[in-house]
Amino acid sequence: MKFNTKVIHGGQHPDPHTGAVMTPVYQTSTFAQTSPGKPFHPDYEYARSANPTRSALEQALASIENGAKGLAFSSGLAATDCLIRTLKAGDEVITMNDLYGGTYRMFARIYKDSGIIFHFIDWDDLEHFQTLINENTKLVWVETPTNPLMKLADIEAIAKITKKHNILFAVDNTFATPYLQKPLDLGADIVMHSATKYLGGHSDVIAGALVMKDAELGEKLHFQQFATGAILGPMDSFLVLRGIKTLHLRMQRHCENGQKVAEFLEKHLKVKAVYYPGLPSHSFHDLAKKQMRGFGGMVSFNFQSGEKNDAVSFLERVKIVTLAESLGGVESLANHPATMTHASVPAETRLAVGITDDLVRLSVGIEDIEDLIADLEQALQ
């Protein structure tokens, strides 16, 4: 089944009781049993364990990522936390120094006293990565493209190394989505999504997802989710499932608009640098062409002046583009990482990575491109 068909039909079936084409919202916390310990339906006993609406979403997630098991969570961070909770004191995680601020906060602050050791590195140097591997290394975690500097990690190359050392390899695929990138096909073991973003696609739900290549690992993480309770509710599951059905159409327009916005900004006299994998000037352009089928709708840029005031002025002046947290919705959003999404990252750490005070991140929506560029132009002026 081709991807454009999978997003609509993959793992999905008409409701067995009514024939409803769209999975109903099963707004129930519990399910009848015919005898003690014998539920009416073998899959459904209590909604923290499973709910038919959430199950439909999880089957769709597994289908579009070519995985064996999908799990839907109350947020992307809840999904991340579920995986990290499987580790113990003394275990080591190798991850990136350019991460979503919430992920960095969880790794560096929430788990700082757990005994789990996190190594934050630049993935340009795979030789350095290999020097950090030891018998305690249990997980490699990457974002690709990264938030907010659009760096890439070579999934296939990393997977060869992790398999050699029997290390779990997880990829945050939020920016690329399975429409553009298939980490499990490239060798990763786990894919994570903030489904709040492109999978939901309409800025109306908070959700997260894990998809596992191995069914046994999927069941282990399902037990972890069941035991700790960070599940996605049925209405939110319905909204994400509905969003997935138009993912391919939306991503095509996000990519088209993202490319044109990046090209416009790269030529603008007030812009110093543009971070977008679709530009030949981007240092990871060749890798993006290799492991992605398109370049997405996320664009970041710096000002020639290097001044925070220029970034703030720009963000206060946009009209069609909305100044707001988050990304991946049909509407265009603008963000100031240093004071918004990455404010919890220490200033010296941000600067060392390249998240300067004049950096702006755009989530380019699916509006008419002429309107978007006209808005960016007036705001830059």
C-alpha positions in Angstrom: 0.0 0.0 0.0 1.4 3.4 -1.0 1.8 6.1 1.6 -1.0 8.4 0.3 -3.3 5.4 0.7 -1.9 4.3 4.0 -2.6 7.6 5.8 -6.3 7.1 5.0 -6.7 3.3 5.2 -3.6 1.9 6.9 -4.5 -0.1 10.0 -8.1 1.2 9.7 -11.4 -0.7 9.3 -15.1 0.3 9.5 -16.5 0.1 13.0 -17.4 -3.6 13.5 -20.6 -2.8 15.4 -22.1 -0.1 13.1 -20.1 0.0 10.0 -19.1 3.6 10.6 -16.4 4.6 8.2 -14.7 7.0 10.7 -13.7 5.4 14.0 -16.2 6.6 16.6 -15.1 8.5 19.7 -15.5 5.8 22.4 -15.9 8.2 25.4 -15.8 5.5 28.1 -13.5 4.7 30.9 -14.4 1.1 31.4 -15.9 -1.9 29.5 -18.4 -4.6 30.5 -17.3 -8.1 31.5 -19.3 -11.3 31.0 -17.7 -12.9 34.1 -15.0 -11.7 36.6 -11.8 -11.4 34.7 -13.5 -12.1 31.3 -14.1 -8.9 29.4 -16.8 -8.7 26.8 -14.1 -7.9 24.2 -10.7 -9.4 24.7 -8.8 -6.2 23.9 -10.9 -3.8 26.1 -11.2 -3.9 29.9 -10.2 -0.5 31.2 -9.4 2.5 29.0 -6.0 3.2 30.5 -4.9 -0.1 29.0 -6.7 0.3 25.7 -9.6 2.3 24.1 -10.9 1.5 20.6 -10.4 5.1 19.4 -6.9 5.2 20.7 -6.2 1.7 19.3 -7.3 2.9 15.8 -4.8 5.8 16.0 -2.0 3.5 17.3 -2.6 1.2 14.4 -2.5 4.1 12.0 0.8 5.3 13.5 2.4 1.9 13.2 1.2 1.7 9.6 2.5 5.0 8.4 5.9 4.5 10.1 6.2 0.9 9.0 6.4 -0.2 12.6 5.1 -3.2 14.5 3.5 -1.3 17.4 2.3 2.3 17.9 1.5 4.0 21.2 -0.4 7.3 21.7 0.5 9.5 24.6 -0.9 12.7 26.3 2.1 14.7 24.8 5.3 14.3 23.0 7.2 14.7 26.2 5.1 12.0 27.9 6.1 9.7 25.0 9.8 10.6 25.6 9.5 10.1 29.3 8.0 6.6 28.8 11.1 5.5 27.0 13.6 7.2 29.4 11.8 5.5 32.4 12.9 2.1 31.1 16.5 3.1 32.0 18.1 2.8 35.4 20.9 4.5 37.4 24.2 4.1 35.7 22.8 3.8 32.2 24.1 6.3 29.6 22.3 8.1 26.8 24.0 9.7 23.8 22.0 12.6 22.4 22.3 15.9 20.5 23.4 19.3 21.7 20.7 20.9 19.4 17.4 19.6 20.8 13.9 20.8 21.4 14.0 22.8 24.7 11.5 20.5 26.4 13.5 17.4 25.6 16.7 19.1 26.8 14.9 20.2 30.0 13.7 16.6 30.7 17.2 15.1 30.1 19.3 17.7 31.9 17.0 18.7 34.7 14.2 16.2 35.4 16.5 13.2 35.2 19.7 15.0 36.6 19.4 13.2 40.0 18.3 9.8 38.6 21.8 8.5 38.0 21.2 8.3 34.2 24.1 10.0 32.3 23.3 12.1 29.2 26.0 13.0 26.7 25.0 16.0 24.5 27.1 16.0 21.3 27.4 17.4 17.8 26.5 14.6 15.4 28.7 15.9 12.6 31.5 13.8 14.2 30.5 10.1 14.2 34.0 9.2 15.4 33.5 11.2 18.6 30.2 9.5 19.0 31.8 6.1 18.9 34.4 7.0 21.5 31.5 7.6 24.0 30.0 4.1 23.6 30.7 1.8 26.5 28.9 -1.1 28.2 26.6 1.3 30.0 25.3 3.0 26.8 21.7 1.9 26.4 20.1 4.6 24.2 21.0 6.9 21.3 18.4 9.7 20.8 18.5 12.1 17.9 16.2 14.7 16.3 16.6 15.1 12.5 16.0 17.8 11.4 16.7 19.5 14.7 14.8 22.2 16.5 15.6 25.0 15.8 18.8 24.9 13.7 17.6 22.3 11.2 20.7 20.1 11.6 20.5 16.5 10.4 21.8 13.2 11.7 22.7 10.4 9.3 20.1 7.8 10.5 21.5 4.9 8.4 25.1 5.5 9.5 24.1 5.8 13.2 21.9 2.7 13.0 24.8 0.6 11.8 26.9 1.6 14.8 24.0 1.1 17.4 23.2 -2.4 16.0 26.9 -3.4 16.3 26.8 -2.5 20.0 23.2 -3.6 20.7 22.1 -0.1 21.7 18.5 1.2 21.2 18.3 3.9 18.7 15.4 6.4 18.8 14.6 9.2 16.4 12.4 12.2 17.0 10.7 12.4 13.6 8.4 15.4 14.4 9.8 17.9 11.9 10.1 15.5 9.0 7.0 13.3 9.6 6.7 9.8 8.0 5.7 11.5 4.8 9.3 12.8 4.4 11.4 10.4 6.4 11.1 6.8 7.5 13.6 6.3 10.4 12.6 2.6 11.0 13.3 1.7 7.4 16.7 3.4 7.8 17.6 1.2 10.8 16.2 3.0 13.9 14.4 1.0 16.6 12.0 3.7 17.8 10.3 6.8 16.3 8.9 9.5 18.5 6.5 12.2 17.5 5.0 15.3 19.1 1.7 14.5 17.4 0.6 18.0 18.4 2.5 19.2 15.4 2.2 17.9 11.8 0.4 14.6 12.6 -2.5 16.5 14.2 -1.9 19.4 11.9 -4.5 21.9 13.1 -3.2 23.3 16.4 -6.2 21.8 18.3 -4.7 18.9 20.2 -1.7 18.0 22.5 -0.5 14.4 21.8 2.6 12.3 21.5 3.5 9.0 19.9 6.0 6.2 19.9 6.3 3.6 17.1 8.5 0.5 17.6 10.0 -1.6 14.9 10.1 -4.7 17.2 6.8 -6.0 18.6 8.4 -7.2 21.8 9.8 -3.8 22.6 6.4 -2.3 21.7 4.7 -4.5 24.3 7.4 -3.6 26.9 6.7 0.1 26.4 2.9 -0.5 26.3 3.2 -2.0 29.8 5.2 1.1 30.9 2.5 3.4 29.5 -0.3 1.4 31.1 1.5 1.3 34.5 2.3 5.0 34.5 -0.8 6.3 32.8 0.2 8.9 30.3 -2.4 7.9 27.7 -4.1 9.9 25.0 -7.9 10.5 25.5 -10.4 9.3 22.9 -11.4 12.7 21.6 -7.8 13.7 21.1 -7.1 10.4 19.5 -9.9 11.0 17.1 -8.5 14.5 16.2 -5.0 13.1 15.5 -6.4 10.3 13.5 -8.4 12.8 11.4 -5.3 14.9 11.0 -3.2 12.0 9.7 -5.7 11.4 6.9 -4.6 14.7 5.2 -0.9 14.5 6.2 0.3 13.9 2.7 -1.6 16.8 1.2 -0.6 19.2 3.9 3.1 18.2 3.8 3.3 18.8 0.1 2.2 22.4 0.5 4.3 22.9 3.7 7.3 21.8 1.6 6.5 24.0 -1.4 5.9 27.1 0.8 8.9 26.3 3.1 11.2 26.2 0.1 10.0 29.5 -1.3 10.1 31.2 2.0 13.7 30.0 2.6 14.8 31.2 -0.9 13.1 34.6 -0.3 14.9 35.0 3.1 18.2 33.9 1.8 18.2 36.8 -0.8 17.0 39.4 1.7 19.5 42.1 2.6 18.4 42.1 6.3 18.9 38.3 6.7 22.4 36.9 7.6 21.8 33.1 7.5 18.9 30.8 6.7 18.6 27.3 8.1 16.6 25.1 5.8 17.7 21.7 4.4 16.3 22.4 1.0 18.8 25.2 0.3 22.1 24.1 -1.4 23.9 26.4 1.0 22.7 24.3 4.0 25.5 22.2 5.3 23.3 19.1 5.5 21.6 19.5 2.1 23.1 16.4 0.5 22.2 14.3 3.5 18.6 15.7 3.4 18.4 14.7 -0.3 19.6 11.2 0.7 17.3 10.3 3.6 14.3 12.6 3.1 11.8 12.9 0.2 11.3 16.6 0.8 12.5 19.4 3.1 9.6 20.3 5.2 8.0 23.5 6.4 10.4 24.6 9.2 12.7 27.5 8.5 15.0 29.5 10.9 17.1 32.6 10.2 19.3 35.2 11.7 19.5 38.9 11.1 22.4 40.7 9.6 22.6 43.0 12.6 22.8 40.1 15.1 20.5 42.2 17.3 17.7 40.7 19.4 15.7 44.0 18.9 15.4 43.2 15.2 14.0 39.8 15.9 11.5 41.1 18.4 10.5 43.9 16.0 9.9 41.5 13.2 7.9 39.1 15.4 5.7 42.0 16.6 5.0 43.1 13.1 3.9 39.9 11.3 0.2 39.9 10.5 -0.7 36.7 8.7 2.0 34.8 10.4 1.2 34.4 14.1 3.6 34.8 16.9 3.1 31.7 19.0 4.6 28.5 20.4 4.4 25.2 18.6 4.5 24.4 14.9 3.1 22.1 12.2 -0.4 23.5 11.9 -2.0 24.7 8.7 -1.4 28.3 9.8 2.1 29.9 9.7 3.6 30.5 13.1 6.7 32.5 14.2 8.8 31.8 17.3 11.7 33.3 19.2 13.6 30.2 20.5 15.7 32.1 23.0 12.7 33.4 24.9 10.1 30.8 24.0 10.7 27.2 23.1 14.3 27.1 24.4 14.1 29.5 27.3 14.7 26.7 29.7 18.1 25.9 28.1 20.9 27.9 29.9 22.0 31.0 27.9 25.6 29.8 27.6 24.4 26.4 26.3 22.1 28.0 23.7 24.9 30.3 22.4 27.4 27.5 22.2 25.0 25.6 19.9 24.1 28.6 17.9 20.7 29.6 19.3 21.4 33.3 19.3 19.0 36.1 20.5 18.4 37.2 16.9 17.3 33.7 15.7 13.7 33.4 14.5 12.0 30.1 13.7 9.1 29.9 11.3 6.6 27.1 10.9 5.5 27.8 7.3 1.8 27.0 6.8 -0.3 26.2 3.8 -1.5 29.7 3.0 -1.1 31.4 -0.3 2.7 31.8 -0.7 2.3 35.4 -2.2 0.5 36.4 1.0 3.1 34.9 3.2 6.1 36.5 1.5 4.3 39.9 1.4 3.8 39.6 5.2 7.4 38.6 5.8 8.6 41.5 3.6 6.6 44.1 5.4 7.7 42.8 8.8 11.3 42.8 7.8 11.0 46.4 6.6 
